[in-house]
Amino acid sequence: MITVSNLSVRLGGRQVIHGISLEAAPGALTAIVGPNGCGKTTTLKAISGELPPESGSVSINGRNLKGLKPWELALKRGVLPQSTVISFPFTVREVVRLGLTAGATADAKANDRIAADALEAVDLGGFAGRFYQELSGGEQQRVQLARVLCQISNPVADGEPRYLLLDEPVSSLDIRHQLTIMQLARRFCEQGGGVIAVMHDLNLTAMFADRMIMMKAGMIRASGAPSDVLTDETMEAVFGCRMQVSAMPAAGVPFVLPQTATL
Amino acid sequence: MPRSEALDRGMRLTALAADIRAEWQSGNRARLARVVIVLLVVFAAATFVSSIMTGAADASLSNVVRWLVGANDADQVLSVRDRIIILDIRLPRAVLGMLVGASLAVSGVVMQGLFRNPLADPGLVGVSSGASLGAVLLIVLGSAVFGPLFALFGFYALPIAAFVGGLVTTLLLYRIATRGGQTSVATLLLAGIALGALTGAFTGVLIFMADDKQLRDVTFWGLGSLAGANWTKIAAAAPIILLSLAVTPFLARGLNAITLGEAAAFHMGIPVQRMKNIAIVSVAAATGASVAVSGGIGFVGIVVPHLLRLVIGPDHRYLVPASALLGGTLLILADMIARTIASPAELPIGIVTAFIGAPFFLWILLRGRTTMGL
């Protein structure tokens, strides 16, 4: 369980998170949504331990982040940032294996298999020998996810659930790979791990999230099952956008919903 | 060697080459890097020996070896003059070249890793100028102001002064160029130019104040040369250089992780702040000690790591030792060029490294404009 209680965060002199509390249980995919600049990424950064809270606390499996060393944290949760620029010519394999920094086993064969499996999981099986800098943005994002999966290869370790913190994991992916990655996150939850994902696509969120947290201006406006959170009222209150949930568009305008996909 | 054994060895080498090729294609350059490091050890040893044998005077190495092992005819094979040339001039020079070259190249690697940019180099971003200021400060204000320092540190005073100068510049640079874990390349390079100019101006004031003897000391020291190499200088610089080089292999994993950004390195379990502190102190110490004994020798720290990254990749576990070896070797080679090209006169080695390094640096810029965030 990841527990955030009364968390406030100050960034550059400005308070951006105002006393929020939330819980992310293992076995569940928790999605954080909200308009640009509402504090989704800041919340995720505080949960990852990257930003210190001004007040309040974050704990992971009952242990306050404050008391955990970086390598201890690295064995409990992996973090996927929004985008990662690398200015050195690493190959894809080398980047993915950086995920083993904290948790590498002494068994070289096992390490190789973990890295290969992670690349396979994000549908980049034949990419190990390519240079990271030469990949497209979407491919780079998937390499980074493979790196995180390399770090947290088992959803449960030593009887404790582990977590993936994903900041817009599908933002630069095509629709097919959006579904692949969301299914991967789902599977991670089904195997006993927990996932917190910052999301923009509300359809994908409705499809895959067990719990949805809607933020606005550094506070939580609604939380619960997607069917409870995604209502006409919350959409207007949070996004300032009058729209109807689950209504058909006017005839003649094509629309594509990920819900209809079969992979 | 029997024929079949030679054949066997040949086949094993071919198999190794095929393995390396296959691994390279799947993005794995670890074994290639290890083979390259072995080759660099051989290259370094060969260069070291040949630099002891080359020079204006003729002193044969085989005779030195015979004298060293105490052959029966020991006193006839080596004249006193040859002994001095080999043991007190060429040997310390080669040792100092190896130390300084290794230190410059590794400082380059660590700084580039820390700033996440292949263009960061202590010489380029003003750290060497800061170290120079420290050294000149000591030479000019010397006994008047720093008397107690001399008394306390003896001949370590000069490297320590250069180290403090380098450290202050590196810390300033880091403060200016890095915000919230992100380093701006443009700010880094421009701040480096400004800090270099500022420390240069202070150095200028000191030179202006200097008397004739101090002026001579400063000028000779600043030319960038291994010419004054002797065992005393080595005794002063070697402990500092070796200590800071000894730390760098332990930074390798952290430097690898930090190429993805400071936040990502923390996510992967690296104690980022502590690692950065150690890296900054070791770069400043290695640069300071090198500058103190050999003046400003440029471009080693940028050319060597870049060349090696092209071959073995940026993994610091291999890049650090490989850079140390290649940096030392290339500096000895440059020194051989410097002292033979206009023999019996000597060119300052800084000129040789600039002639080779500067065009190479321009080539890097042209080649990598897109990938370096410029």
Chai-1 contact restraints between the chains, C-beta under 6 A:
chainA,res_idxA,chainB,res_idxB,connection_type,confidence,min_distance_angstrom,max_distance_angstrom,comment,restraint_id
A,E50,B,A263,contact,1.0,0.0,6.0,A-B,restraint_1
A,P70,B,F266,contact,1.0,0.0,6.0,A-B,restraint_2
A,P70,B,G269,contact,1.0,0.0,6.0,A-B,restraint_3
A,P70,B,P271,contact,1.0,0.0,6.0,A-B,restraint_4
A,W71,B,G269,contact,1.0,0.0,6.0,A-B,restraint_5
A,A74,B,M268,contact,1.0,0.0,6.0,A-B,restraint_6
A,A74,B,G269,contact,1.0,0.0,6.0,A-B,restraint_7
A,V79,B,H267,contact,1.0,0.0,6.0,A-B,restraint_8
A,T84,B,L260,contact,1.0,0.0,6.0,A-B,restraint_9
A,I86,B,T259,contact,1.0,0.0,6.0,A-B,restraint_10
A,S87,B,R116,contact,1.0,0.0,6.0,A-B,restraint_11
A,S87,B,N117,contact,1.0,0.0,6.0,A-B,restraint_12
A,S87,B,M372,contact,1.0,0.0,6.0,A-B,restraint_13
A,S87,B,G373,contact,1.0,0.0,6.0,A-B,restraint_14
A,F88,B,T259,contact,1.0,0.0,6.0,A-B,restraint_15
A,F88,B,P314,contact,1.0,0.0,6.0,A-B,restraint_16
A,F90,B,P314,contact,1.0,0.0,6.0,A-B,restraint_17
A,T91,B,G27,contact,1.0,0.0,6.0,A-B,restraint_18
A,V92,B,G27,contact,1.0,0.0,6.0,A-B,restraint_19
A,R93,B,G27,contact,1.0,0.0,6.0,A-B,restraint_20
A,R93,B,N28,contact,1.0,0.0,6.0,A-B,restraint_21
A,L98,B,N256,contact,1.0,0.0,6.0,A-B,restraint_22
A,L98,B,A257,contact,1.0,0.0,6.0,A-B,restraint_23
A,T101,B,R253,contact,1.0,0.0,6.0,A-B,restraint_24
A,T101,B,A257,contact,1.0,0.0,6.0,A-B,restraint_25
A,T101,B,M268,contact,1.0,0.0,6.0,A-B,restraint_26
A,T101,B,G269,contact,1.0,0.0,6.0,A-B,restraint_27
A,A102,B,M268,contact,1.0,0.0,6.0,A-B,restraint_28
A,A102,B,G269,contact,1.0,0.0,6.0,A-B,restraint_29
A,A128,B,S26,contact,1.0,0.0,6.0,A-B,restraint_30
A,A128,B,G27,contact,1.0,0.0,6.0,A-B,restraint_31
A,G129,B,Q25,contact,1.0,0.0,6.0,A-B,restraint_32
A,G129,B,S26,contact,1.0,0.0,6.0,A-B,restraint_33
A,G129,B,G27,contact,1.0,0.0,6.0,A-B,restraint_34
A,Q133,B,T371,contact,1.0,0.0,6.0,A-B,restraint_35
